[in-house]
Amino acid sequence: MSAPDTATRPHLPLGALNRASRIGLVYMASSTLMEAEMYAMATPDVTVHTSRVTLPKVTVDGIDAMMRSPELRQAVELVAQAPLDVLVFGGTSASFLHGTAWDRKLTAELTAWTGLTPPAGHCTTTSTASVAALDAVDAGPITLVTPYRQEVVDRAVRFFGDNGHPVLTSTALGITSDHELAEVPLERVYDLAVEADTPEATAVFISCTNFASVGAIAALEDALGKPVVSAVQASFWHCLRLAGVAGARPGFGTLFERTGTVGTGT
């Protein structure tokens, strides 16, 4: 048998998938949007691998119950059986629920449970990623767009204020069903951001990883003339930064453009 002629081998567009940077995602079992939005932003240089945890209800008590359940550690350890480069806990309110110390403790637990320690591997959360993303676009005070009930919004306001991003205006749709979060049309999210924004805000942040966002970011930045960061976008971006890979498709906002994380893959 003769050796294959590599000069005549056709281009294999998905041939890099088994060499891609691997993002582990721990996500709510009832949620549907984060994986889809991450893949919409990703080049073939990045793959996403998910494990899930049960969220009883999108309330302070329901989120707290999820975070204290042994199911969380089980979900983390399950996905970490794959050879990951980075792992993100994909819950915004769940990671800011009890403040900055809570979020940092969660990151430390993720690191211990996965064994992903720098420089070989990294762990993060959506809240950590969101603050890092707002810092990366030089944001100060922000407009906060959320689908939550007010008790959860209040926790978000405290968290972002404590981390250098005072909330000037916010939205609260009062949704407590995870399925209903995902059903809010992208057009409604766009309108909420435009209606809520104020000239004094230096950026808009769209919270919740089961709330449509990334398809509206470029249009919102054009309309508002300022950076727009979303929880899903920030989570994906932070994973790329930690993994050291430019793996984002163009067109998903200032955050990627300013930080050199737009890739060349298609």
C-alpha positions as CSV (number, residue, x, y, z in Angstrom):
1,M,0.0,0.0,0.0
2,S,1.4,3.4,-1.0
3,A,1.5,6.4,1.3
4,P,-1.3,8.9,0.8
5,D,-0.5,11.9,-1.3
6,T,-0.9,14.8,1.1
7,A,-0.6,17.3,-1.7
8,T,-3.9,16.1,-3.2
9,R,-5.8,15.6,0.0
10,P,-8.9,17.8,0.1
11,H,-9.4,20.4,2.8
12,L,-11.0,18.8,5.9
13,P,-12.9,21.7,7.5
14,L,-13.7,19.9,10.8
15,G,-10.4,18.1,11.1
16,A,-9.2,20.3,14.0
17,L,-12.0,19.3,16.4
18,N,-10.0,16.7,18.2
19,R,-7.2,19.2,18.7
20,A,-9.4,22.1,19.8
21,S,-9.3,23.8,23.1
22,R,-11.9,22.2,25.4
23,I,-14.2,24.2,27.6
24,G,-16.1,22.4,30.3
25,L,-19.4,24.0,31.2
26,V,-21.5,23.2,34.3
27,Y,-25.0,24.5,33.5
28,M,-28.6,24.3,34.8
29,A,-30.4,21.1,33.8
30,S,-33.5,23.1,32.7
31,S,-31.6,25.7,30.7
32,T,-31.2,25.7,27.0
33,L,-29.5,28.8,25.6
34,M,-25.9,29.0,26.8
35,E,-24.4,26.1,24.8
36,A,-26.2,27.3,21.7
37,E,-24.9,30.8,22.1
38,M,-21.4,29.7,22.9
39,Y,-21.3,27.5,19.7
40,A,-22.7,30.4,17.7
41,M,-19.6,32.4,18.8
42,A,-17.0,29.7,18.6
43,T,-14.7,28.8,15.7
44,P,-13.8,25.1,15.2
45,D,-10.8,25.8,17.4
46,V,-13.0,25.5,20.5
47,T,-15.4,22.8,21.7
48,V,-17.8,22.9,24.7
49,H,-18.5,19.9,27.0
50,T,-21.4,20.2,29.4
51,S,-22.6,18.7,32.7
52,R,-25.8,19.8,34.4
53,V,-27.3,20.5,37.8
54,T,-30.9,20.9,38.9
55,L,-32.3,24.4,39.5
56,P,-35.6,24.2,41.5
57,K,-36.7,27.8,40.8
58,V,-35.1,31.1,39.8
59,T,-35.5,32.7,43.3
60,V,-32.9,33.3,46.0
61,D,-34.1,30.2,47.8
62,G,-34.1,28.0,44.7
63,I,-30.7,29.1,43.5
64,D,-29.2,28.7,47.0
65,A,-30.6,25.2,47.2
66,M,-29.0,24.3,43.9
67,M,-25.6,25.6,45.0
68,R,-25.7,23.7,48.3
69,S,-26.8,20.4,46.7
70,P,-24.2,17.6,46.4
71,E,-25.3,17.3,42.8
72,L,-23.2,20.4,42.0
73,R,-19.9,18.6,42.9
74,Q,-21.1,15.5,41.1
75,A,-21.8,17.5,37.9
76,V,-18.4,19.2,38.1
77,E,-16.5,16.0,38.6
78,L,-18.4,14.2,35.8
79,V,-17.5,16.8,33.1
80,A,-13.9,17.0,34.4
81,Q,-13.3,13.4,33.4
82,A,-12.8,14.9,29.9
83,P,-9.3,16.4,29.3
84,L,-10.4,20.1,29.7
85,D,-8.4,23.3,29.3
86,V,-10.8,25.4,31.3
87,L,-14.1,24.9,33.2
88,V,-16.8,27.5,33.8
89,F,-19.7,27.4,36.1
90,G,-22.4,28.9,33.8
91,G,-24.7,30.6,36.3
92,T,-24.7,34.3,36.9
93,S,-27.1,34.7,39.8
94,A,-25.8,31.5,41.3
95,S,-22.3,32.8,41.5
96,F,-23.1,36.3,42.7
97,L,-25.9,35.3,45.0
98,H,-24.0,35.8,48.3
99,G,-21.4,38.3,47.1
100,T,-17.8,38.4,46.0
101,A,-16.4,36.0,48.7
102,W,-19.1,33.4,47.7
103,D,-18.0,33.6,44.1
104,R,-14.3,33.3,45.0
105,K,-15.1,30.3,47.2
106,L,-17.0,28.7,44.4
107,T,-14.0,29.1,42.0
108,A,-11.7,27.5,44.6
109,E,-14.1,24.6,45.0
110,L,-14.2,24.1,41.2
111,T,-10.4,24.0,41.1
112,A,-10.2,21.5,43.9
113,W,-12.9,19.3,42.4
114,T,-11.5,19.3,38.9
115,G,-7.7,19.4,39.6
116,L,-7.5,22.1,36.9
117,T,-4.8,24.4,38.2
118,P,-2.7,27.0,36.3
119,P,-0.9,26.9,34.1
120,A,-2.2,23.5,32.9
121,G,-5.9,24.3,33.4
122,H,-8.2,27.0,34.8
123,C,-11.6,27.4,36.5
124,T,-13.9,30.4,36.5
125,T,-17.5,31.4,37.0
126,T,-19.9,33.5,35.0
127,S,-19.8,36.3,37.7
128,T,-16.0,36.3,37.8
129,A,-16.0,36.4,34.0
130,S,-18.5,39.2,33.8
131,V,-16.5,41.5,36.1
132,A,-13.3,40.7,34.1
133,A,-15.2,41.4,30.8
134,L,-16.5,44.8,32.1
135,D,-13.0,45.7,33.2
136,A,-11.6,44.7,29.8
137,V,-13.9,47.2,28.0
138,D,-13.0,49.9,30.6
139,A,-16.5,50.0,32.0
140,G,-17.4,52.0,35.1
141,P,-21.1,52.5,36.0
142,I,-23.4,50.2,34.1
143,T,-27.0,49.6,33.0
144,L,-28.1,46.1,34.2
145,V,-30.6,44.2,32.0
146,T,-32.1,41.1,33.8
147,P,-35.1,38.8,33.6
148,Y,-35.0,38.2,37.4
149,R,-37.4,39.1,40.2
150,Q,-36.3,42.1,42.3
151,E,-34.8,40.0,45.1
152,V,-32.2,38.6,42.7
153,V,-31.6,41.9,41.0
154,D,-30.8,43.4,44.4
155,R,-28.0,40.8,44.8
156,A,-26.7,41.6,41.4
157,V,-26.6,45.4,42.1
158,R,-24.6,44.7,45.3
159,F,-22.2,42.4,43.5
160,F,-21.4,44.6,40.6
161,G,-21.2,47.7,42.8
162,D,-18.7,46.0,45.1
163,N,-16.6,45.1,42.1
164,G,-16.3,48.6,40.6
165,H,-19.4,48.8,38.4
166,P,-22.2,50.7,40.1
167,V,-25.6,49.9,38.6
168,L,-27.4,53.1,37.5
169,T,-30.5,51.6,36.1
170,S,-31.8,48.0,35.9
171,T,-34.7,45.8,34.7
172,A,-36.5,43.1,36.5
173,L,-39.0,41.0,34.5
174,G,-39.9,39.0,37.6
175,I,-39.5,35.6,35.9
176,T,-39.0,32.6,38.3
177,S,-39.3,29.7,35.8
178,D,-36.1,28.7,34.0
179,H,-38.1,27.6,30.9
180,E,-39.7,31.1,30.7
181,L,-36.3,32.8,30.9
182,A,-35.3,31.1,27.6
183,E,-38.6,32.0,25.9
184,V,-38.1,35.8,26.1
185,P,-37.6,36.9,22.5
186,L,-34.2,38.4,21.5
187,E,-36.1,41.4,20.2
188,R,-37.6,42.0,23.7
189,V,-34.1,41.8,25.2
190,Y,-32.9,44.4,22.7
191,D,-35.8,46.7,23.6
192,L,-35.2,46.3,27.3
193,A,-31.6,47.3,26.9
194,V,-32.4,50.4,24.8
195,E,-35.2,51.4,27.2
196,A,-33.2,50.9,30.3
197,D,-29.9,52.5,29.2
198,T,-28.9,55.9,30.4
199,P,-26.2,58.2,29.0
200,E,-24.3,58.1,32.3
201,A,-23.8,54.3,32.0
202,T,-20.4,53.4,30.4
203,A,-21.6,49.9,29.4
204,V,-24.7,47.7,29.3
205,F,-24.6,44.3,31.0
206,I,-27.1,41.6,30.2
207,S,-27.3,39.1,33.0
208,C,-28.5,35.5,33.0
209,T,-27.1,32.6,31.0
210,N,-30.6,31.4,30.0
211,F,-31.6,34.8,28.6
212,A,-31.0,35.4,24.9
213,S,-28.3,38.0,24.3
214,V,-25.4,37.4,22.0
215,G,-27.4,37.9,18.8
216,A,-28.3,41.4,19.9
217,I,-24.9,42.6,21.1
218,A,-23.5,44.1,17.9
219,A,-26.8,45.9,17.1
220,L,-27.0,47.3,20.6
221,E,-23.5,48.6,20.5
222,D,-24.3,50.3,17.2
223,A,-27.5,51.8,18.7
224,L,-26.1,52.8,22.1
225,G,-22.6,53.7,21.2
226,K,-21.0,51.9,24.1
227,P,-19.8,48.3,24.9
228,V,-22.5,45.7,25.6
229,V,-21.4,42.7,27.6
230,S,-23.6,39.6,28.3
231,A,-23.3,36.8,30.8
232,V,-22.9,34.2,28.1
233,Q,-20.5,36.3,26.0
234,A,-18.4,37.1,29.0
235,S,-18.2,33.4,30.1
236,F,-17.1,32.3,26.7
237,W,-14.6,35.2,26.4
238,H,-13.0,34.5,29.8
239,C,-12.6,30.8,28.9
240,L,-10.8,31.8,25.7
241,R,-8.5,34.2,27.6
242,L,-7.7,31.6,30.3
243,A,-7.0,28.9,27.7
244,G,-4.9,31.3,25.6
245,V,-6.9,30.8,22.4
246,A,-8.4,33.2,19.9
247,G,-11.5,31.2,19.2
248,A,-14.4,33.7,18.7
249,R,-16.1,34.4,15.4
250,P,-16.2,38.1,14.4
251,G,-19.4,40.1,15.0
252,F,-20.0,39.5,18.7
253,G,-19.0,42.7,20.2
254,T,-16.3,45.1,21.4
255,L,-15.2,42.7,24.1
256,F,-13.7,40.2,21.6
257,E,-12.4,42.9,19.3
258,R,-10.5,44.8,22.0
259,T,-8.8,41.8,23.5
260,G,-7.5,39.8,20.5
261,T,-9.8,36.9,21.0
262,V,-11.4,36.9,17.5
263,G,-10.1,33.8,15.7
264,T,-9.4,33.1,12.0
265,G,-11.3,29.8,11.9
266,T,-14.7,29.5,10.2
